[in-house]
Amino acid sequence: MLVAVRDEARDETTARELPDELLATRSTEDLEAFTELYDRYLCRIYRFVRSQTPDDATAEDLTAQTFFRALSGAGTFDGRGSYKSWLFRIAHNTVSSWRLHRTKSPIVLEEVPEHMDPSPSAASVLVAGEERSLVWRVVSSLAPAQREAISLRYIEDLTTEEIAEITGRSRGAVRILLHRARTALRRAFEERGIS
Amino acid sequence: MTLALENEIAHYLRSMRPRDGFAAELFAELTHGPQRIHALGPIATRSRTRWIVAGAVAGVVSATGAVYLGSRLRHRGVA
């Protein structure tokens, strides 16, 4: 259990200013450091995991497992690489493990994520709820590796190099995955009369 | 695929968020959970509950089936 290490020279404002890598080295002993990292990454990890899973409940379970592993294994982060890549690598491994052990079942219509940003952008005002579920269905129809690469690129704006580091693939393989994913998405939308 | 469509997909994926309360619940589990969470993991705890319930249901179904089969056999004079 984390113990709050109080240092008069440190406060929440300072924690917000510290880089991820420094907070990570303190996170196992400093509750404020862990809290800051948690606040920074919970939604981002959840979004990535949710884009790979069929329903909210599974996404919550795997998100929880990701943070549990990150907290338990915080000592393995040596600070040399990016904490973001390290954490997303854990999320990637968690999802991959779940997918590997997932019971093969008949095709199940994936749930459309219910919890969306209550303040939609000007662009998404033009996209009705039904079309939003169309976007979800099309993205969900991608092969797992393609969906993962697209999600990391679109959700996190990660570079090819970062995606390669997280997924354990070569940069060339990631580029191919992204190209194939975009091609598949374009075709799927064209079939539905959307370009 | 047009840039506008890519942007729309990106916006949609980025707009997903966990349900209200999830962040606080998970934080509490991670930072103040009982020792069993450290030993079992939050996923194992939830999965164990599901297995217990599934086992209980299977037991009830099996017992019900055995009673029914016995009555049918007695009706036919077999048992």
Chai-1 contact restraints between the chains, C-beta under 6 A:
chainA,res_idxA,chainB,res_idxB,connection_type,confidence,min_distance_angstrom,max_distance_angstrom,comment,restraint_id
A,L2,B,T31,contact,1.0,0.0,6.0,A-B,restraint_1
A,L42,B,A23,contact,1.0,0.0,6.0,A-B,restraint_2
A,C43,B,R17,contact,1.0,0.0,6.0,A-B,restraint_3
A,Y46,B,P18,contact,1.0,0.0,6.0,A-B,restraint_4
A,R47,B,M16,contact,1.0,0.0,6.0,A-B,restraint_5
A,R50,B,M16,contact,1.0,0.0,6.0,A-B,restraint_6
A,S51,B,L13,contact,1.0,0.0,6.0,A-B,restraint_7
A,E60,B,F22,contact,1.0,0.0,6.0,A-B,restraint_8
A,D61,B,I43,contact,1.0,0.0,6.0,A-B,restraint_9
A,A64,B,L26,contact,1.0,0.0,6.0,A-B,restraint_10
A,A64,B,P42,contact,1.0,0.0,6.0,A-B,restraint_11
A,Q65,B,I43,contact,1.0,0.0,6.0,A-B,restraint_12
A,F67,B,L30,contact,1.0,0.0,6.0,A-B,restraint_13
A,F68,B,G41,contact,1.0,0.0,6.0,A-B,restraint_14
A,F68,B,P42,contact,1.0,0.0,6.0,A-B,restraint_15
A,L71,B,L30,contact,1.0,0.0,6.0,A-B,restraint_16
A,P113,B,M16,contact,1.0,0.0,6.0,A-B,restraint_17
A,H115,B,R17,contact,1.0,0.0,6.0,A-B,restraint_18
A,H115,B,R19,contact,1.0,0.0,6.0,A-B,restraint_19
A,M116,B,S15,contact,1.0,0.0,6.0,A-B,restraint_20
A,D117,B,S15,contact,1.0,0.0,6.0,A-B,restraint_21
A,S121,B,H11,contact,1.0,0.0,6.0,A-B,restraint_22
A,A123,B,E8,contact,1.0,0.0,6.0,A-B,restraint_23
A,S124,B,H11,contact,1.0,0.0,6.0,A-B,restraint_24
A,V135,B,I9,contact,1.0,0.0,6.0,A-B,restraint_25
A,V135,B,Y12,contact,1.0,0.0,6.0,A-B,restraint_26
A,Y154,B,A10,contact,1.0,0.0,6.0,A-B,restraint_27
A,Y154,B,L13,contact,1.0,0.0,6.0,A-B,restraint_28
A,I155,B,L13,contact,1.0,0.0,6.0,A-B,restraint_29
A,I155,B,R14,contact,1.0,0.0,6.0,A-B,restraint_30
A,R182,B,M1,contact,1.0,0.0,6.0,A-B,restraint_31
A,L185,B,M1,contact,1.0,0.0,6.0,A-B,restraint_32
A,R186,B,M1,contact,1.0,0.0,6.0,A-B,restraint_33
